[in-house]
Amino acid sequence: MSETPATVVADGHFLEAPRWHDGRIWFSDFYGYRVSSAKEDGSDLRVEAEVPGQPSGLGWLPDGRLLIVSMTDRRVLRREPDGALVTHGDLSSYATGHANDMSVDAQGRAYVGNFGFDLMAGAPIEPASLHRVDLGGTVTQVADDLWFPNGSVITPDGVLLVVETFGDRVSAFDLTEDGRLINRRVWAEFAPLPADRSLEVVLPALTVAGDGACLDAEGGLWIADATGERVVRVIEGGTITDEIRPGTPVYACGLGGADGRTLYICAAPDFHDQARKAATEGRLLAVRVDVPGA
């Protein structure tokens, strides 16, 4: 497969969670410990928040306040109008690994995944739970037995899709009016669940090591394949309709731009924390696609 030309929009240590909001592309930098935003082409770059606990997933409440997942202390932070960061939800007694990606529904309820085990130490893989953080800060477990719940999206018709990195699949849940997740099913399966729990065995054997994801207007789910050096577009049932290979490992993606047809891709040489902390080799790339974001 040939590489797809991409434009470098921004750089950092390890970029994640690209989100298009209010005419700007927002993203986290794990080891730069900040959330930044920029115009579509990467100009007018500004720091939106400093997060010592390592920022990941991003979202917004209905009133416009920013939510940020703080990974290592397992919290969801909220940025107040004066710029102060406060604890919106404390997951420290619930999450069994670093808090990670997040989706926020129209009512302001945040659905947050976590690693489930010590990934950076190479510990055996353990399934994790998904938790909901309500507006008042209450934390509720809404799903379990997820094999590294990673990127997630909420479809226009009220379905929560969760990419399970080590499960080689995407799971779907119907989202009820009161925020529960019901009718769990496999939305896309790339390979059977692994029989082994050893990271060094499972990771290289994955068909699609799904990481961050985003939804387009036709129901296609773009998924960053963390071991395949590609971003794939998947439809329900698991068929891959499109593939983009920027020539580097990729870890997250998001659709945006003025017409919604710019696919932003977070790329880095690897995901190892010590190596990424020591260098600024992470890149936010931009590639044009045909179908705009949902």
C-alpha positions in Angstrom: 0.0 0.0 0.0 1.3 3.5 -0.8 1.4 6.2 1.8 -1.2 9.0 1.8 0.2 12.6 1.7 -0.6 14.4 4.9 0.0 17.9 6.2 1.5 18.5 9.6 -0.7 20.8 11.6 0.9 20.7 15.0 3.5 18.8 17.0 4.2 17.7 20.6 5.2 14.7 22.7 2.2 12.4 22.2 -1.0 13.9 20.8 -4.4 12.5 21.4 -8.2 13.2 21.3 -8.5 15.5 18.3 -11.8 17.3 18.5 -13.3 20.0 16.2 -15.1 22.6 18.3 -16.1 26.2 17.7 -14.1 26.5 14.5 -10.9 25.1 15.9 -9.1 21.8 16.3 -8.5 20.8 19.9 -6.1 18.1 21.1 -4.3 16.8 24.2 -0.6 16.2 24.6 -0.1 13.4 27.1 3.5 14.3 28.1 3.4 18.0 27.3 0.7 18.0 30.0 -1.5 20.4 28.2 -4.6 20.8 26.0 -4.2 23.0 23.0 -6.3 24.3 20.1 -5.6 25.8 16.7 -7.2 27.1 13.6 -7.9 24.5 10.8 -4.4 24.8 9.3 -2.6 24.8 12.7 -2.1 28.5 12.9 -3.0 30.6 16.0 -2.0 27.8 18.3 -2.9 28.4 21.9 -2.8 26.5 25.2 -6.2 25.9 26.6 -5.3 24.1 29.9 -2.3 22.7 31.8 -3.0 19.2 33.1 -0.3 17.8 35.3 -2.2 14.5 35.5 -1.8 13.9 31.8 -4.7 14.9 29.6 -6.6 12.6 27.3 -10.2 12.6 26.2 -12.0 15.9 25.6 -15.6 17.0 25.5 -18.0 19.9 26.2 -21.0 20.4 28.5 -24.2 21.9 27.0 -23.2 25.2 28.5 -19.9 25.2 26.7 -17.5 24.3 29.5 -14.6 22.0 28.6 -14.2 18.5 30.1 -10.8 16.9 30.2 -9.8 13.4 31.3 -6.9 13.5 33.6 -5.3 10.1 33.2 -3.0 9.3 36.0 -5.1 10.6 38.9 -8.2 9.2 37.2 -10.4 12.3 37.2 -12.5 14.2 34.8 -11.7 17.9 35.1 -14.0 20.9 34.2 -12.7 24.2 33.0 -14.7 27.1 34.5 -15.4 30.4 32.7 -12.4 32.0 34.5 -10.1 29.2 33.2 -9.8 27.4 36.5 -9.8 23.6 36.4 -11.9 21.8 39.0 -12.8 18.1 39.6 -15.9 17.3 37.7 -15.8 13.5 38.5 -13.5 11.4 40.5 -12.9 7.9 39.0 -10.0 7.0 41.3 -11.9 4.4 43.2 -13.6 2.9 40.1 -11.0 2.8 37.3 -8.5 -0.1 37.4 -6.1 1.7 35.1 -5.3 5.1 33.7 -8.5 7.0 32.7 -8.5 7.4 28.9 -10.9 8.5 26.2 -14.4 10.0 26.7 -17.6 10.8 24.9 -20.1 13.4 26.2 -23.8 13.2 25.3 -26.3 16.0 24.6 -27.3 16.0 28.3 -23.7 16.5 29.5 -23.2 13.0 30.7 -19.6 11.8 30.2 -18.7 8.2 29.4 -15.1 7.4 30.3 -13.0 4.4 29.6 -9.8 3.3 31.4 -6.9 1.0 30.6 -7.9 -1.7 33.1 -4.3 -2.7 33.8 -0.8 -1.2 33.9 -0.1 -1.0 30.2 3.2 0.8 30.4 4.6 -1.8 32.8 3.6 -4.6 30.4 1.2 -6.2 32.9 -1.2 -8.9 31.8 -4.2 -7.7 30.0 -7.3 -7.3 32.1 -10.8 -6.2 30.9 -12.1 -2.9 32.2 -15.3 -1.1 32.9 -16.9 2.0 31.3 -18.2 4.7 33.7 -20.6 7.5 33.4 -20.0 10.9 35.1 -23.2 12.9 35.6 -23.4 16.6 35.8 -23.3 16.6 39.6 -20.2 14.4 39.6 -21.8 11.1 40.4 -19.9 8.2 38.9 -21.7 5.0 37.8 -20.4 1.9 36.1 -22.4 1.4 32.9 -20.6 -1.5 31.2 -17.9 -4.1 32.1 -15.8 -6.8 30.4 -14.4 -4.4 27.8 -11.0 -5.2 26.4 -9.3 -1.8 26.8 -12.2 0.6 26.0 -10.6 3.3 23.9 -12.1 5.7 21.4 -15.9 6.1 21.6 -18.6 8.0 19.8 -22.3 8.6 20.2 -24.2 8.3 16.9 -27.1 10.7 16.0 -29.6 8.0 16.7 -28.3 7.4 20.3 -25.9 4.5 20.0 -22.6 4.5 21.9 -19.8 2.8 20.0 -16.7 1.8 21.9 -13.5 0.6 20.3 -11.9 -2.3 22.3 -8.2 -2.2 21.5 -7.3 -5.7 22.7 -10.7 -7.1 21.8 -10.1 -6.5 18.1 -13.7 -5.2 17.9 -16.2 -2.4 18.3 -19.1 -2.8 20.7 -22.4 -1.0 20.5 -24.9 0.0 23.2 -28.2 1.8 23.1 -28.2 4.9 25.2 -31.3 5.3 27.2 -32.9 8.6 28.2 -31.6 8.2 31.8 -28.1 7.5 30.6 -28.0 3.7 30.9 -26.3 1.5 28.3 -28.4 -1.4 27.1 -28.7 -4.0 24.3 -24.9 -4.6 24.0 -23.8 -6.2 20.8 -20.7 -6.4 18.5 -20.9 -3.7 15.9 -17.7 -4.7 14.1 -15.4 -7.7 14.8 -12.0 -7.9 13.2 -10.8 -11.1 14.9 -11.9 -13.3 17.8 -11.1 -12.3 21.4 -7.5 -13.3 22.3 -7.0 -16.5 24.2 -3.8 -15.1 25.8 -3.5 -12.2 28.3 0.2 -11.5 27.6 0.7 -8.1 26.1 3.7 -9.1 24.0 1.7 -12.0 22.5 -1.6 -10.2 21.9 -0.5 -6.8 20.7 1.4 -7.8 17.5 -1.3 -10.3 16.6 -4.2 -7.8 16.5 -5.9 -7.3 13.1 -7.1 -3.8 14.0 -5.6 -2.4 17.2 -8.3 0.2 17.5 -7.4 3.4 19.4 -9.1 6.8 18.9 -12.1 7.0 16.5 -14.6 9.4 14.9 -17.9 9.1 13.1 -18.7 10.5 9.6 -22.1 11.6 8.2 -22.8 8.3 6.5 -22.2 6.2 9.6 -18.7 5.2 8.8 -16.3 4.9 11.8 -12.7 6.0 11.2 -10.4 4.1 13.6 -6.7 4.7 14.2 -5.0 1.3 14.0 -2.2 1.6 16.6 -0.1 -1.3 15.3 -1.1 -1.2 11.6 0.2 2.3 10.8 -3.1 3.2 9.2 -6.5 4.7 9.8 -9.4 2.6 8.6 -13.0 3.5 7.8 -15.3 0.8 9.0 -19.1 0.3 8.6 -21.4 -1.7 10.8 -20.6 -5.4 10.4 -16.9 -4.9 10.2 -16.2 -4.1 6.5 -13.3 -1.8 6.0 -14.2 0.6 3.2 -11.2 2.9 3.2 -7.7 3.0 4.5 -5.2 5.8 5.0 -1.5 5.1 5.5 0.4 8.2 6.5 3.7 6.2 6.9 3.9 6.4 10.7 2.1 4.7 13.7 -1.2 6.5 14.5 -3.2 6.7 17.7 -6.3 8.9 17.2 -8.4 10.7 14.6 -11.1 13.3 14.4 -13.1 14.9 11.5 -13.3 18.7 11.3 -12.4 21.7 9.3 -14.8 24.2 7.8 -16.5 21.6 5.6 -16.0 18.7 8.0 -13.9 16.8 5.5 -10.4 17.2 7.1 -9.4 14.0 9.0 -7.0 15.0 11.7 -4.7 12.1 12.7 -2.5 11.9 15.8 0.8 10.2 15.0 4.0 9.2 16.9 6.9 6.8 16.5 5.4 4.6 19.4 3.3 4.8 22.6 6.0 4.1 25.2 5.9 6.7 27.9 9.6 7.2 28.6 10.5 7.6 24.9 7.6 10.0 24.2 8.4 12.1 27.3 12.0 12.5 26.1 11.1 13.8 22.6 8.7 16.0 20.7 8.1 13.7 17.8 4.3 13.5 18.0 2.4 15.1 15.1 -1.1 16.2 14.3 -1.6 15.4 10.6 -4.4 16.5 8.3 -5.8 14.5 5.3 -8.7 15.3 3.1 -11.6 12.8 2.9 -14.8 12.6 0.9 -17.5 12.2 3.7 -17.7 15.0 6.3 -18.0 14.4 10.0 -21.3 13.4 11.6 
